[in-house]
Amino acid sequence: MSIERIKKKLKENSKKDITWIEKAKYRAENEAWLDVSFAIATKILLVLRSNKENNIAPKTQKELAEVMGVTPQYVNKVVKGKENLQLENIVKFEKALGIKLIEVPQQTSTLNIEQFFESIIAPKTTKKSESFTLVDDGLEETQTYNPNNNYNLRVA
């Protein structure tokens, strides 16, 4: 075989490395949750390091997995910052480590639950009654609608 033929075969049979392009696209498409996942991973690793220094369990990823009831492989994926976490698992991490990973803002409104439901259920109008005139078969008839009773009163 000639050198040119060998080069040609190598070129035909070699695979182009395009995995970096796929990884870049994935990162761009999932940037928001990957950033949050990375922040959670960092916090978990810092707590594990602190636990190890202070001789508090769980000290390792394996111990953390046992406490949480998940596999060590899952914990490893999480601490790499590449796992799309479910709320259930976030809560497991929080309980196992005794920390808060995600804060949900509290409602600042002074409206209590009863007031909230009353505002939804209550009629939108404040009028006691409303009159209007209908013409039916040439007869003029006044019809009064009372929004508080939700029924029509006919007046001749």
Backbone torsions as a table, in degrees:
resi	resn	phi	psi	omega
1	MET	NA	138.3	178.7
2	SER	-81.3	161.6	-179.3
3	ILE	-63.8	-38.1	179.2
4	GLU	-63.4	-40.3	179.7
5	ARG	-67.4	-39.4	177.6
6	ILE	-63.8	-44.8	178.4
7	LYS	-60.3	-41.6	-180.0
8	LYS	-63.2	-44.7	179.1
9	LYS	-64.1	-42.6	178.3
10	LEU	-61.0	-42.9	-179.9
11	LYS	-64.6	-41.0	179.5
12	GLU	-67.6	-39.1	-174.2
13	ASN	-89.4	-14.8	-178.6
14	SER	-77.4	144.7	179.1
15	LYS	-94.6	138.4	176.0
16	LYS	-82.0	135.5	179.9
17	ASP	-84.0	101.0	178.4
18	ILE	-114.0	12.2	-178.5
19	THR	-64.0	-31.3	180.0
20	TRP	-65.2	-32.6	178.3
21	ILE	-68.6	-44.2	178.9
22	GLU	-62.6	-41.6	178.9
23	LYS	-64.7	-39.6	179.4
24	ALA	-65.8	-41.3	177.4
25	LYS	-63.3	-45.0	179.4
26	TYR	-59.8	-44.7	-179.6
27	ARG	-62.4	-42.5	-179.8
28	ALA	-66.2	-40.6	-178.4
29	GLU	-71.0	-28.6	-173.5
30	ASN	-118.0	22.5	-173.1
31	GLU	-56.9	-42.2	-175.0
32	ALA	-60.6	-54.3	-177.4
33	TRP	-74.6	-27.2	176.8
34	LEU	-66.2	-36.7	177.2
35	ASP	-64.7	-42.7	178.3
36	VAL	-66.1	-42.6	179.2
37	SER	-60.9	-40.3	178.9
38	PHE	-65.3	-40.8	178.8
39	ALA	-63.5	-41.2	177.7
40	ILE	-64.6	-43.5	179.8
41	ALA	-60.0	-43.1	179.6
42	THR	-61.8	-43.7	-179.6
43	LYS	-65.0	-41.7	178.8
44	ILE	-61.5	-45.8	-179.6
45	LEU	-64.2	-38.4	177.7
46	LEU	-64.2	-40.3	179.1
47	VAL	-67.3	-41.9	178.0
48	LEU	-61.5	-41.3	178.4
49	ARG	-63.6	-44.3	178.9
50	SER	-63.1	-42.2	178.2
51	ASN	-61.1	-39.7	-179.9
52	LYS	-65.5	-43.4	179.5
53	GLU	-65.3	-34.2	-177.9
54	ASN	-97.6	6.4	179.0
55	ASN	55.9	47.4	178.6
56	ILE	-115.6	136.4	178.1
57	ALA	-83.6	148.5	-6.7
58	PRO	-79.5	139.1	-177.6
59	LYS	-102.0	-25.3	-175.5
60	THR	-124.0	166.9	177.0
61	GLN	-62.9	-36.8	180.0
62	LYS	-64.6	-45.2	178.1
63	GLU	-63.6	-39.5	178.4
64	LEU	-62.0	-42.6	179.0
65	ALA	-61.8	-41.2	179.3
66	GLU	-63.9	-43.9	-179.8
67	VAL	-63.5	-38.7	-177.1
68	MET	-81.2	-20.1	-176.6
69	GLY	78.8	32.1	177.1
70	VAL	-124.9	173.8	-179.6
71	THR	-80.9	152.2	174.8
72	PRO	-60.2	-30.3	178.8
73	GLN	-64.3	-38.3	178.9
74	TYR	-65.1	-45.7	178.8
75	VAL	-60.1	-40.1	179.4
76	ASN	-62.4	-41.6	177.2
77	LYS	-62.2	-40.0	-178.6
78	VAL	-66.2	-45.2	-177.0
79	VAL	-73.6	-9.6	171.5
80	LYS	-81.8	-11.6	177.3
81	GLY	77.8	22.7	-177.1
82	LYS	-120.5	15.9	-177.3
83	GLU	-106.8	130.6	175.6
84	ASN	-82.5	97.5	-172.0
85	LEU	-75.2	143.1	171.5
86	GLN	-90.9	155.3	179.7
87	LEU	-57.2	-38.8	179.8
88	GLU	-56.6	-43.9	-178.7
89	ASN	-74.7	-32.4	175.8
90	ILE	-61.7	-43.4	179.0
91	VAL	-64.5	-38.1	176.9
92	LYS	-60.8	-44.2	177.7
93	PHE	-62.0	-43.9	-179.1
94	GLU	-60.7	-44.7	-179.4
95	LYS	-67.6	-43.1	-177.2
96	ALA	-66.2	-34.9	-176.6
97	LEU	-99.7	-10.6	-179.4
98	GLY	68.3	35.4	-179.1
99	ILE	-131.2	170.6	175.4
100	LYS	-110.5	121.3	-179.6
101	LEU	-95.3	-33.2	-179.3
102	ILE	-133.0	132.6	176.9
103	GLU	-105.2	130.5	175.0
104	VAL	-104.0	122.0	-178.7
105	PRO	-60.1	140.1	177.9
106	GLN	-81.1	150.8	178.4
107	GLN	-67.7	130.7	-177.8
108	THR	-98.8	-3.6	-179.4
109	SER	-71.8	148.6	177.5
110	THR	-89.9	1.6	179.6
111	LEU	-72.1	120.7	178.7
112	ASN	-84.5	173.0	-173.0
113	ILE	-63.4	-37.7	178.9
114	GLU	-64.6	-43.4	178.4
115	GLN	-63.5	-37.7	179.7
116	PHE	-61.3	-49.4	-179.1
117	PHE	-67.5	-36.4	176.9
118	GLU	-62.7	-37.4	-179.7
119	SER	-68.9	-27.3	178.3
120	ILE	-80.7	-42.9	-173.9
121	ILE	-81.5	-32.9	-175.4
122	ALA	-60.2	147.3	178.0
123	PRO	-60.7	147.6	-178.7
124	LYS	-78.0	-18.3	-178.0
125	THR	-100.5	149.5	178.5
126	THR	-107.8	0.6	179.7
127	LYS	-73.0	142.4	177.9
128	LYS	-73.0	-44.3	178.2
129	SER	-152.8	163.3	-177.4
130	GLU	-139.7	128.6	-179.3
131	SER	-107.3	145.6	173.1
132	PHE	-151.7	160.1	-175.0
133	THR	-108.2	132.4	176.0
134	LEU	-115.6	145.2	173.6
135	VAL	-111.2	118.3	-176.9
136	ASP	-129.8	119.6	179.7
137	ASP	52.8	37.4	177.0
138	GLY	80.9	-6.1	178.6
139	LEU	-97.3	134.3	177.9
140	GLU	-87.7	131.0	-175.5
141	GLU	-137.5	136.5	177.3
142	THR	-99.7	129.9	179.9
143	GLN	-120.4	131.1	-179.4
144	THR	-112.3	131.6	179.0
145	TYR	-111.7	127.5	177.9
146	ASN	-108.2	107.7	-176.2
147	PRO	-66.3	-21.9	179.9
148	ASN	-75.0	-29.5	-179.2
149	ASN	-98.7	-17.7	-179.5
150	ASN	59.3	35.8	172.2
151	TYR	-142.1	158.8	-176.6
152	ASN	-96.2	140.3	174.3
153	LEU	-110.9	129.2	178.2
154	ARG	-99.6	130.2	177.8
155	VAL	-121.1	127.8	-178.0
156	ALA	-80.7	NA	NA
